[in-house]
Amino acid sequence: MSDGVLPVVAEGVGKRFGDVVALDDVSLEVRPGEVVGLVGPDGGGKTTLFRILATLMLPDSGSATVLGEDVVGGLWNVRSRIGYMPGRFSLYPDLSVEENVRFFASVFGTTLEAGYATIEPIYSQIEPFRDRPAGALSGGMKQKLALSCSLVHRPELLFLDEPTTGVDAVSRRELWELLGGLRDSGMPMLVSTPYMDEASRCDQVVLMQQGRMLASGTPDVIGDLFPGSLFGVRGRERFRLLTALRAYQHAGTVTLFGEELHYADARPDAPDAVVVAGLREYLDATGFQDATIEVIEPGIEDVFMALMGSPVTADSA
């Protein structure tokens, strides 16, 4: 990659499918050695943006460059220099692990041996099963095989579209540890995920909803976008407590997070002490004298829920 050239620059990218707006004025950058996470639910536009950046689909509006090449005019130069791991398992199930890797190496005019040093940290974990058909692998092993096939030609940039969807928690953690090793080696990556907890592993985060950018910035900056304070409420009979809190006259949003309820007041400027006192009085009167209330730090999922109504962009420079 040439000095001063950003791996990815998208400016005002838009895409429609009939009356459906898949992307609406999306702009983002991926800097050298950086992991940028596209975070949002299914239908948020993440896969459409990936396909445009990987030169598999044309944008209707806006522009994008990948490794300094325009994704429309320079598509053949882009394709040879990127690695792309689609969301669905797309390798050949009847071919063995090794046959799949060798095939994808040959597509890019190279060999498994030439690219082995690049994929060794990942491929070594599935190499003992190199003769096993890819279709017979577990979900986590399939993802490692797909990642190996995306890297065997030694790309300069990696696109990973929901790489951990459908795999167990242990495999998710292992895959992110492997991605951390790639980042340490200087590989820039654009990763999409529906899991909010994975956003904290990224250098930059873009929250997406229905094709729009709700917010962008570092994980810390995203957390600062929460309007007002957030309160953690704990008590017995969580679902009855959830119903009671949502019926409170000043309730903004109330969501269940594991053992805790996250409460945001409809009065974002109300002092914390006033909110806590009001909640305490209300909960005592409704039979939840055991409930505890404390101010907590909002996470990325809290911010996402709060910003769903209007787009906000944070400058993370």
C-alpha positions as CSV (number, residue, x, y, z in Angstrom):
1,M,0.0,0.0,0.0
2,S,1.3,3.4,-0.9
3,D,2.2,5.9,1.8
4,G,-0.8,8.2,2.6
5,V,-3.4,5.9,0.9
6,L,-6.1,4.8,3.1
7,P,-7.3,1.2,2.8
8,V,-10.9,2.2,2.5
9,V,-12.7,5.5,1.9
10,A,-16.4,5.6,1.3
11,E,-18.2,8.9,0.7
12,G,-22.0,9.2,0.5
13,V,-22.6,5.6,-0.7
14,G,-26.2,4.8,-1.4
15,K,-27.9,1.7,-2.7
16,R,-31.6,0.9,-3.4
17,F,-33.4,-2.3,-4.3
18,G,-36.6,-1.1,-5.8
19,D,-38.4,0.8,-3.1
20,V,-36.1,-0.6,-0.4
21,V,-33.2,1.7,0.7
22,A,-30.3,-0.6,1.6
23,L,-27.7,2.2,2.1
24,D,-28.4,5.8,2.7
25,D,-25.4,8.3,2.4
26,V,-22.9,6.1,4.2
27,S,-19.4,7.4,4.7
28,L,-16.5,5.8,6.5
29,E,-12.7,5.3,6.5
30,V,-10.4,2.4,7.4
31,R,-6.9,3.5,8.3
32,P,-3.7,1.4,8.0
33,G,-3.5,-1.3,10.7
34,E,-7.0,-0.5,12.0
35,V,-10.0,-2.8,12.7
36,V,-13.3,-1.0,11.9
37,G,-16.5,-2.7,13.0
38,L,-19.8,-2.3,11.3
39,V,-22.3,-3.1,14.1
40,G,-26.0,-3.5,13.7
41,P,-28.9,-6.0,13.3
42,D,-29.8,-7.9,10.2
43,G,-31.1,-5.6,7.5
44,G,-28.9,-2.8,8.6
45,G,-27.0,-2.6,5.3
46,K,-23.7,-4.1,6.4
47,T,-23.6,-6.9,3.8
48,T,-24.6,-4.5,1.0
49,L,-21.8,-2.1,1.9
50,F,-19.3,-5.1,2.0
51,R,-20.4,-6.2,-1.5
52,I,-19.9,-2.7,-2.9
53,L,-16.4,-2.4,-1.3
54,A,-15.5,-5.9,-2.5
55,T,-16.5,-4.8,-6.1
56,L,-19.4,-7.4,-6.2
57,M,-22.1,-4.7,-6.5
58,L,-22.3,-1.2,-7.9
59,P,-23.3,1.7,-5.8
60,D,-26.2,3.9,-6.9
61,S,-24.7,7.0,-5.5
62,G,-21.5,8.2,-3.8
63,S,-18.0,6.8,-4.4
64,A,-15.6,4.4,-2.7
65,T,-11.9,3.6,-3.0
66,V,-10.2,0.5,-1.7
67,L,-6.4,0.5,-1.5
68,G,-6.5,3.7,-3.6
69,E,-8.5,2.1,-6.4
70,D,-12.0,3.1,-7.4
71,V,-14.3,0.2,-6.7
72,V,-16.0,0.7,-10.1
73,G,-13.2,1.7,-12.5
74,G,-10.4,-0.3,-10.8
75,L,-12.3,-3.4,-9.7
76,W,-9.8,-5.9,-11.1
77,N,-7.0,-4.3,-9.2
78,V,-9.1,-4.3,-6.0
79,R,-10.1,-8.0,-6.2
80,S,-6.5,-9.2,-6.5
81,R,-5.4,-7.3,-3.4
82,I,-8.2,-8.0,-0.9
83,G,-9.4,-10.9,1.1
84,Y,-13.2,-11.4,1.5
85,M,-14.9,-13.7,3.9
86,P,-18.7,-13.7,3.3
87,G,-21.2,-14.2,6.0
88,R,-22.4,-17.6,4.8
89,F,-20.1,-20.5,4.5
90,S,-19.3,-20.5,0.8
91,L,-16.5,-23.1,0.4
92,Y,-16.8,-26.4,-1.4
93,P,-18.2,-28.9,1.1
94,D,-17.1,-32.0,-0.9
95,L,-13.5,-30.8,-1.1
96,S,-11.2,-31.5,1.8
97,V,-9.7,-28.8,4.0
98,E,-6.4,-28.8,2.1
99,E,-8.1,-29.0,-1.3
100,N,-10.2,-25.9,-0.5
101,V,-7.1,-23.8,0.5
102,R,-5.1,-25.0,-2.5
103,F,-8.0,-24.2,-4.8
104,F,-8.4,-20.6,-3.5
105,A,-4.6,-20.1,-3.7
106,S,-4.6,-21.2,-7.3
107,V,-7.5,-18.7,-8.1
108,F,-5.1,-15.9,-7.1
109,G,-2.2,-17.4,-9.0
110,T,-0.3,-18.6,-5.9
111,T,0.2,-21.7,-3.8
112,L,-0.5,-23.0,-0.3
113,E,3.2,-23.2,0.3
114,A,3.8,-19.6,-0.8
115,G,1.0,-18.3,1.5
116,Y,1.6,-20.7,4.4
117,A,3.4,-18.2,6.6
118,T,0.5,-15.8,6.4
119,I,-2.2,-18.4,7.3
120,E,-0.1,-20.6,9.6
121,P,-1.5,-19.2,13.0
122,I,-5.0,-20.1,11.7
123,Y,-4.4,-23.0,9.4
124,S,-2.3,-24.9,11.9
125,Q,-5.4,-25.4,14.1
126,I,-7.3,-27.2,11.3
127,E,-4.3,-28.8,9.5
128,P,-4.6,-32.0,11.5
129,F,-8.0,-32.4,9.7
130,R,-6.7,-31.4,6.2
131,D,-8.2,-34.6,4.6
132,R,-11.6,-34.1,6.1
133,P,-14.4,-32.7,3.8
134,A,-15.1,-29.1,4.6
135,G,-18.8,-29.9,4.9
136,A,-18.1,-32.2,7.9
137,L,-16.3,-29.5,10.0
138,S,-17.8,-27.9,13.0
139,G,-19.0,-24.3,12.8
140,G,-15.8,-22.9,14.4
141,M,-13.5,-25.0,12.1
142,K,-15.4,-23.9,9.1
143,Q,-14.8,-20.3,10.0
144,K,-11.1,-20.9,10.4
145,L,-11.0,-22.6,7.1
146,A,-12.8,-19.7,5.4
147,L,-10.4,-17.3,7.0
148,S,-7.5,-19.3,5.8
149,C,-8.8,-19.3,2.2
150,S,-9.3,-15.5,2.4
151,L,-5.7,-15.0,3.5
152,V,-3.7,-17.6,1.5
153,H,-3.0,-15.1,-1.3
154,R,-1.5,-12.6,1.2
155,P,-4.0,-9.7,0.8
156,E,-3.4,-6.2,1.8
157,L,-6.9,-5.7,3.3
158,L,-9.4,-8.1,4.8
159,F,-13.2,-7.9,4.7
160,L,-15.1,-10.1,7.2
161,D,-18.8,-10.1,6.9
162,E,-20.3,-11.5,10.2
163,P,-17.5,-14.0,10.7
164,T,-18.8,-15.2,14.1
165,T,-22.5,-15.7,13.3
166,G,-23.7,-19.2,14.0
167,V,-20.7,-20.3,16.0
168,D,-20.4,-21.0,19.7
169,A,-19.1,-18.6,22.3
170,V,-15.7,-20.3,22.6
171,S,-15.2,-20.3,18.8
172,R,-16.2,-16.6,18.7
173,R,-13.5,-15.8,21.3
174,E,-10.9,-17.9,19.4
175,L,-11.7,-16.2,16.1
176,W,-11.3,-12.7,17.6
177,E,-8.0,-13.7,19.1
178,L,-6.9,-14.8,15.6
179,L,-8.1,-11.4,14.2
180,G,-6.1,-9.7,17.0
181,G,-3.0,-11.4,15.8
182,L,-3.7,-10.2,12.2
183,R,-4.2,-6.7,13.4
184,D,-0.9,-6.9,15.3
185,S,0.8,-7.8,12.0
186,G,-0.5,-4.6,10.4
187,M,-3.5,-6.0,8.5
188,P,-6.3,-3.5,8.2
189,M,-9.8,-5.0,8.5
190,L,-13.4,-4.1,8.1
191,V,-15.6,-6.5,10.1
192,S,-19.3,-6.6,10.4
193,T,-21.2,-8.2,13.3
194,P,-24.7,-8.2,14.9
195,Y,-23.1,-8.7,18.3
196,M,-22.7,-5.5,20.2
197,D,-20.1,-7.0,22.6
198,E,-17.7,-7.5,19.7
199,A,-17.6,-3.8,19.0
200,S,-15.3,-3.2,21.9
201,R,-12.6,-5.3,20.1
202,C,-12.5,-2.8,17.2
203,D,-10.5,0.4,16.9
204,Q,-13.4,2.2,15.3
205,V,-17.1,1.4,15.4
206,V,-19.9,2.3,13.0
207,L,-23.4,1.7,14.3
208,M,-25.9,1.0,11.4
209,Q,-29.6,0.7,11.3
210,Q,-31.8,0.3,8.2
211,G,-29.0,1.5,5.9
212,R,-28.2,4.6,7.9
213,M,-25.2,5.4,10.1
214,L,-26.4,6.1,13.6
215,A,-23.0,6.9,15.1
216,S,-19.3,6.4,14.4
217,G,-16.1,6.7,16.5
218,T,-13.9,4.8,18.9
219,P,-15.8,2.5,21.4
220,D,-15.1,5.1,24.2
221,V,-16.5,7.9,22.0
222,I,-19.6,5.9,21.2
223,G,-20.2,5.3,24.9
224,D,-20.1,9.1,25.5
225,L,-23.0,9.6,23.1
226,F,-25.6,8.3,25.5
227,P,-28.0,11.1,26.3
228,G,-28.1,11.6,30.1
229,S,-27.3,9.0,32.7
230,L,-28.0,5.3,32.7
231,F,-29.1,3.4,35.8
232,G,-28.7,-0.3,36.6
233,V,-31.6,-1.8,38.6
234,R,-31.5,-5.2,40.2
235,G,-34.1,-7.1,42.0
236,R,-36.1,-10.3,42.3
237,E,-38.8,-11.2,39.7
238,R,-36.9,-9.4,36.9
239,F,-39.7,-9.6,34.4
240,R,-42.3,-8.2,36.8
241,L,-39.8,-5.5,37.7
242,L,-39.2,-4.8,34.0
243,T,-43.0,-4.3,33.5
244,A,-43.2,-2.1,36.5
245,L,-40.3,0.1,35.5
246,R,-41.8,0.6,32.0
247,A,-45.0,1.7,33.6
248,Y,-43.2,4.4,35.6
249,Q,-44.4,7.9,34.5
250,H,-40.8,9.2,33.9
251,A,-39.5,6.0,32.2
252,G,-37.6,6.5,28.9
253,T,-36.2,3.1,27.9
254,V,-35.9,0.0,30.1
255,T,-34.1,-3.0,28.7
256,L,-33.0,-6.3,30.2
257,F,-29.3,-7.0,30.3
258,G,-28.6,-10.4,31.9
259,E,-29.3,-10.1,35.6
260,E,-29.7,-6.3,35.4
261,L,-32.2,-3.9,34.0
262,H,-30.9,-0.8,32.3
263,Y,-33.1,2.2,32.9
264,A,-32.9,5.6,31.1
265,D,-35.1,8.4,32.3
266,A,-37.3,10.4,29.9
267,R,-35.8,13.6,31.5
268,P,-32.2,13.4,30.3
269,D,-31.3,16.6,32.2
270,A,-32.7,15.5,35.6
271,P,-30.0,15.2,38.3
272,D,-29.1,11.6,39.1
273,A,-30.1,12.0,42.8
274,V,-33.6,13.2,41.7
275,V,-34.0,10.2,39.3
276,V,-32.8,7.7,42.0
277,A,-35.0,9.2,44.7
278,G,-38.1,9.1,42.4
279,L,-37.4,5.5,41.3
280,R,-36.8,4.4,44.9
281,E,-40.1,5.9,46.0
282,Y,-41.9,4.3,43.1
283,L,-40.4,0.8,43.5
284,D,-41.0,0.8,47.2
285,A,-44.7,1.7,46.6
286,T,-45.0,-1.1,43.9
287,G,-43.6,-3.9,46.1
288,F,-40.0,-3.9,45.0
289,Q,-38.3,-2.8,48.3
290,D,-35.4,-5.2,47.6
291,A,-34.5,-3.5,44.3
292,T,-31.1,-1.8,44.1
293,I,-30.4,1.3,41.9
294,E,-27.0,2.6,40.8
295,V,-25.6,4.8,38.1
296,I,-23.7,2.7,35.5
297,E,-21.6,3.4,32.4
298,P,-23.5,2.9,29.2
299,G,-22.3,0.3,26.7
300,I,-22.4,0.4,22.9
301,E,-25.7,-1.5,22.9
302,D,-27.3,1.1,25.2
303,V,-26.1,3.8,22.9
304,F,-27.5,1.9,19.9
305,M,-30.9,1.6,21.5
306,A,-30.9,5.3,22.4
307,L,-29.8,6.5,18.9
308,M,-32.2,4.4,16.8
309,G,-34.5,7.3,16.3
310,S,-32.0,9.8,14.8
311,P,-28.5,9.5,13.2
312,V,-25.6,11.0,15.1
313,T,-22.0,10.9,13.9
314,A,-19.1,11.3,16.3
315,D,-15.8,12.7,15.1
316,S,-13.2,10.2,16.3
317,A,-10.1,11.9,14.8
